[in-house]
Amino acid sequence: MNLRAAGTEDITALAALARHIYAEAFGPSFDAADLAAHLGTNLSDAYFRQAWEEDVFLLAEAEGRLIGFVQFGPLRIAVPAPSPEDQELRRLYVEAGFRNRGIGRRLLEAALAHPRLQRAARVFLDVWEQNQGARRLYQSYGFRVIGGHGLATASGTAPDQDLIMLRCCGIS
């Protein structure tokens, strides 16, 4: 497995991988219209082209193809008393066939070692409350739950919530 920084030439493949992983992992918890709206808005090629302007993307490759990524950038989650130095870990996705091999851990470690997150006053993320594996991974790196919020969908708000987690820099 190889980790590397993404280039603009990776955007289309990155967006396609994100839609595939999201639909596979979370699709069963959405109705079809809400899932299609979410994928088309929040994981579209256009979204990734726009996010490229301020976010960092690190890619995991194996067997000659993209199998995962981590995305981080300026804080967008609504939190009390945000600081300009705060950052957000937006996504950590690994294709299903490659999970439980340490790839997510390596992506998270690479993100936390990146100068942008090293300089951050605090690092926030949100994670689906039902995603126990991701929650355990984040907790093992010093993230702790500080709140939650509903996930807005095209038809309203999803019944489950995302947990907001915080890691203060210098914690390992």
PyMOL commands that set and color helices and strands:
alter all, ss='L'
color gray80, all
select helices_A, chain A and resi 8-29+32-42+45-51+96-98+103-113+115-118+132-140
alter helices_A, ss='H'
color red, helices_A
select strands_A, chain A and resi 2-5+56-62+65-74+87-94+122-128+144-153+156-168
alter strands_A, ss='S'
color yellow, strands_A
deselect
rebuild
show_as cartoon
